[in-house]
């Protein structure tokens, strides 16, 4: 979708040629003397519109306004969250109308507000089409953001560029998250990664390792998960070079289980189709690199994706088997449905070779995290307070929140076993924490954080589909790590929201 930013005040918006005009209006705003201002004043006087967040009032061909459809959309106090809510509601209301060109009139050029408007418009108009025989195309083709004056437009350019790049990344993540497993095999995921490195201008390089190379590396834990599938594993290495070689990179590790049956510890049939989303951690890494190619920030980033299926057949990993990880630690596999940690641990060991400044793994790891946090916050676990605070701030700025969870040593007691160095599961209690404690064993040589996105990576029910999270959070975090002088991404990591209690 094409996004544009232009100088446009209320009077100018009256003559704007567009299929629909959405006027974002705060509760405290004073209507002007132009045609739109008169509409707002009359609507308030009659009690039909008060500017509260999420409130809409539709007008058809109001006098002296060129747009045939006008929506007054309340943004309450004007916060980024309220802007996102208003734009989502307005675009949703226009979805059945023949609207290809949309103009969003913003009262200010506030950076978070601009980003919120772009992200909300993209999210509300997103349509998945890849595996449909007669796909319904995305109706909305162009969105113009109007800001009051030239100075405001100039100030908002960086935030606008960040927002449009984030949209590209989020939609790339959604695309691969939404594809069914037979259209998103490990080999196809590797092709998607290679496509990101097809242009030198992207500053991205891609290397794909197959079963032989992975075996030479000694990734016995990763290989054990993959051995029950006809689809060969792939280990994907992406490198974005935006800073000097001497600058240590941030490493992102994405869980890439392209389908998870649970293996021999097979899952119930109900809703097993949603296990195509078990590679959403990998999809978020791909989406982040897609956005990095556009933003070109002055930071070095490595993406690692261990990709395979978890299937039950005669060769599959069995409960009670002991495997040897790349680190040399042996693991007793008590439950083959706890496979994500088995592929991630080898990727975390591989990350050591890059001498990273920080490593963040992203995974749809545990149902226990969904029980703990629902579908609002991603679970954040970290051995480094500074890294944890940076990720929390990035999530707040992106409206892609995470919540820090404990990592006390006592939680690791349940992972002890008589038959190996560690078991891959403990009991049901604190399942998200014990999974993180397992991963922590492989992170002693770098600052590390783990994002459990099992509750935030996709939606079920009527709105079933990938959310593209936490691409926004990751981009905001990486922006904050950029070497000074990276103009394109300045101010992206500023957080307008309050810090969650107890974070």
N, C-alpha and C positions, 0 to 999 in steps of 0.2 A: 504494500500500500504506500502511496505517495503522501508524505507529510510536508507541509509548507508553513513557514513562519513569516508573517508580514505585519506592518504597521496598519492598524485598523481601529479607529475609535467607534463609538456607538453611532455617530452621525454617518461615518463612512460605511458602516455595516448595513445601513439602510439601503444603500445602492449596490451592495455586493451581489454579484450574480452567482448564485449557488442553489443547489436543490433544497437545502435546509440550512437554517441558521439557528444555532443554540447559543442563547445569551446566558452566561453564568453570572448569577446575581447574588450578592451577599445580603444577609438580613439587614445590615446597617447601611447599605448603599443608598445614595440619594439619586433618584432618577433624573436624567437630564431633560432638556426641552425638545429633544429630537423625537421622531416617531416611536422609536423603541422605548425611550424614557416615558412617553405618554402611555404606552401600553402597560408598562410596569406599574406606573402610578395608579392607573385605573384598576388594574388587577388587585393591587394592594387595598385600594379604597373599598372595593367590593368584597374583599376577604377571600378572593380566589387564589391568591399567591402571596406568600409571606417571606420567601427567600430562605426558608429552613432547608438544611441539607437534605438532598434527595427529592425535594418537592418539584413537580413539573406542572407546567401549564402550556397546553398546545394551542397555537393560533394558526388559522389558515388565511393566507393572503391579507394580513393586516394592512391598513391604509398606509401609503407612502413607504412601504418596504418592498424591495425587489424580490426577496426570497419568498417562494410560495408557502413554505412551511417554516414556522418560527416556534421554537420551544424556549420558554423561560425555565431555567434550571437553577434551583436554589443551592447555594454553596455554604450556607450558614455563616460560620466565622471565617471562611476563606482558607481554611487549612488544606494541606495537600490531600489528606484523607477525604475531606468533604468534596473537593474538586473531583477526585477519582470516583466517588460515589455518584455525583451529579452527572458526570460525563457517561459513566456506565449506564445509568438509568435512561439518559437521553438517547444514546445510540441504540440501546435496546428497544426503546419506544419507536424508533424510526426504522427498525430492521425490516418490517414488512412493507414499507413504503419504497417507491422507486427512487431511492436516494443514492447517487453515485458521488456527488460532490457535497461535502459538509463543511460548514464554517463554524468554528468554536470561538466565540468572542469572550476573551478573558478580561476581567476588570483590571488586572495588574500583570506584570511580567515576572512575578515571583518565581524563582527557579524551581523549587519543589512543585509549585502549581503547574508550571509548564510541563514538567516531566510527568506528573500525575495525569494530566489531560491526555497526553500522547499515549501513555501506557493503557489508560482506560479505554480510549477509542479503539486501539488495536485489539485489546482483549474482548471487548463487546462485539466486535465485527468479525472475529476469527472464525474460519470455517475449515474443517478438515475434509479433503477431497481425494486423497491419493488412491484409495482402494474402492472408490465408488464408480459404478459403470456410467452413471449419468450425474456427475457431481454438480451440485448447485454452487455456482461461482460466488465469490465474495462480492457483494453488491457495492460496498463502499470502496471507492477507488482513490479518492483524494480527500484529505482532511487539511484544512487551512486553519491555523491558529492565529487569531487576531489579537494583538496587544496594543495598548493605548497610544504609544508614541515611538518615534525612531530610537530614542535613547533606551527605552525599555526593550525594544526588539534587539538592539545590539548587545545589551546586557544578558539577554536570554539565549543568545546563540549557542554558547557552550552547553547549557543545560538541555537545549533542544537537540543538539547533536548527540549528547549522551542518551537522551530518551529514545531517539530514532534507532540508534545502534542497539540499545537494550531490547527494543521491539524485535529487531532482526534476530538477536540472540535467543530471545524467549520463544519466538515462533519456530526457529530451527530446532530448539529443544522439544517443543510441543510436537512438531512433525514426527521426529523419531520416537518420542514417547508414545504417540498415538498409533503408530504403525503396528499391525499385528505381527506376531513373532516370525511368521514365514516371509514377511516383507522387511524384517529387521534382524536378520541373522548376524552372528559375529562378523562374517565376511562383508555383509552389506554395511554394517556399522563402520568397518574399516574403510570402505569406499567413501562413506560420508566424511570421515576424517580426512582422507586424501583430498577430497574436493575442496576443503578449506585451505589446503596448501597448494592449490593449482596455480596461484598467481604469486610472483615474487613480491608484488606490492603488499601482499597480506602480511609479510614478515613471519609467516608460519611455515614450519617444516614438519613433515610427518614420516614416521617410521612404523611399519607394521611387522610384528614378529609372529611367526606361526608356531606350530607344535614343536618342531625341531629346535628352534632358537630358544623357546621357553624351557625345553628340557635341558639344554646346555646351561641355562642360567640356574637350574636347580629349583624351579618353582613347583615343588612337589605338591603343595597344597592346592594351588590353582589348577594344576593338571588333574588332580584327583576329582575335583568337581566336574570338570569337562569330560571325563572319560566315559560317562554313560550316554553321551549324545553322538548322533551321526554328524552333527555340525562341528567342524573343527574350531578350536579356540583361536582367538586373536588377542595379542597384546599390543595395544595402540599407544604410541608415544608421539605427542604433539609438543612442539616447541615454538613459542612466540618470542621473538627477540626485539624488544623495544628499547632496551638500554644497553650500555656497554657490557661486554662479556664478563668484565670483572664484577658486575652486579649479581649477587646471588639471586636465584629465581624463587618465585613462589610455586610450589607444586600442588596441583589439584588432582586428586585421585577419584575417579568416578566408578562406582560399581556398575558393571555391564552384564548382568545376568539377563540375556535377551528373552528367556522364558524360564520360569521357575515352577516345576511341578512339585518341588519338595524332595525329589529323588526317591530313594527307597522309603524314606519317612514322608510318604506322599500326602499332599494336601487334600482337603475335602473338595469335591467337585464344584460345589456352589461358589461362584465368583472366581473360580480359578482362571477364567479368561483375563482377569485383571492383572495376572502375573506377567503379562506382556509389559507392564509398567515397571517391572523390577530392574530395568536398565535406565530409569530416569536419572540416576546419579551420573551415569555416563552421558546421557543426553544433555544434562546441565553443563557438563564440561565442554561438550561440542558446541552448545549454544554460547557459552562464554567466549570461546575462541572465535566463533562467528562474529561476535560483537567486537572483540579485540582487533580483528582485521579492519574494522571501520574506524574505531576510535584511535588506534595507533598510540596508546599511552607509553610513556617512558618507563617500562617495567618489563622484566623477563619473567615469563610464565611457562611452566611445563605442565602438560596434561597427560595423565596415565590412565588408561582404560583397560582393565582385564575383562575381556568379553567372552562369554560362553553360555551354553544352556545347562540347566540342571535337570537331567532326565533319568528315569529308572529303566535300566535294561540289564542284561547279564553281566555287563562290564562295570556297572555303576558302583560308586562308593557305597559301602555298607556301614550301618551303625556298629561301632566297635572297632572299625579300622583305624590304624595309626598311620599318619602321613608325616613327611618331613618337609617343612617349609624352607624357603630360600634362605632364611636366617639361620637354619640349622636346628631350630626348635622343633620338637616333635609334638603332634597334636592328635589326641584321641577324638574321633568323630562320633559323638554320642547321638547326634541328630543331623541327618543329611539335609534337613530343611534350614539349617543354620549355615548355609553355604556362602553367603555374602562375605562374612568375615574371613572365610577360607581363601577367597580370591583376593580380598583387599590386603591381607597380611603380607602376601608376596609382593604386591605392588608397593606397599609401604617400605619394604626392605629395598626394593629396586630404587625408590626415591632417594636413598642415601647417596647414590653416586653423583647426584646433582649438587650436593652440599647446599641444600636449600635454606633460605631465610625462614621459611615456614612451610608446613605441609597441611593441607586441608582435604580430608576425604569426605565424599558426599555419597550417601547410600540410603536406599529404601531398606533399612536394615531390620527393624523389629516392629511387630505388631504391638509390643509393649509400649513403644513410644506413642503410638496412636492412642492407646488407652490413657497414657499420662497427659498428653498435650492436645489430643483431638486433632483438628485440621487447621488450626490457626498458626501456632508456632512450630517451627522445626526444632528438633532437639539439638542442643549444642553441648558438646563435651570437649574439654581442652585441658592439657597439662600446663598451659602457659596463660597467665592472667592477661598479659598485654594483648596477646592474640585473641583471646576470648572477648575482651572489651572492644577490640577493633571490629570483630565480626558482629557483635551486638549492635554497635553504632551503624555499621553498614546496612544491617537488616532494617533498622528503624528508618534510615534515610530512604531506603528502597521500598518501604511498606511491604517488606518481605521478612517478617520478624522471626527471630529464633529465641530460645529460652535456655539459659545455661543450667545444666544438670550436674549432679555430683559425680566425683570420681574417687571417693574414699577407698583406701586400700582394702578395707574390710569386705567390699563387694567382690573382690577377686577370690575369696575363700572358696566359693562354690565351683570355681574352675579347676580346682586341684583334682588330680587323678593318680591312681597307682600305676597306670600303664603308659604314660607319656609325660612330657613336660607340662602340658596343659590340656584341658578338655575344651571342646568348642562351645559348650553350653553349660550353664549352671541351672538352678531351679527356675520356676516361673517368676518368683519375686524379684523385682528390680531388673527385669529382662533387658531393658534398653541400656541400663548401666553396666550390667555384666558383659554385654556385647562390646561396649566401649572399652571396658577393662581388658578384654581379650585383645582388641586392636592396640591398646596402649603398650602392650608387651613388645611391639615391633617399632616403637617410635622414640627410643631413648636418645637418638642422635640428632634430633631436630625439634623445634617447637611444633606442636601438633594440635590440630582440632578435628573433631568428627561431627558432621552434620547428619543426623538421622532424619530423613525426609519422608519416612513412611506415611506420615499423616498429611503432608503438604504437597507431595509430588503429583497427585492426581485426585480427581473427584469421582465419586461413584453415583449411581442412580441416573436420573434424567439428564444431569449435567456431566455425565461420564466423560472423562478426558484428562489429558495431561495439563498441568498448570504452568509448566515452564519454570517453576521454582527449583532451586534458588539462584537463577541466573542474575537477577537484579541484585541480590545480596552480594554475590561473588564479584560482580563488576564494581560495585561501590567499594568493596574491600580492596580490590586491585588498584582502583583509582587512588585510594589513599596511600598506597605503597609506591606510587610513581615517583621517579626522581624529579626534583624541582626543575621547572622549566617546561613541563609537559602542559601546554596551554589548552589543548583540546578537551581535557577532562577536569579542568579546575572547578572547584566548588561542588563536584558531584557527591562527595562524601559528607557534606554538611547534613546534620540531622535536625529537622524542625520539630520532631516529636519528643515527648517525654520518655525517659528511660523506664522500662517496665519495673514494677516493684519486685524486689528480691532477685533481680538479674545478677 
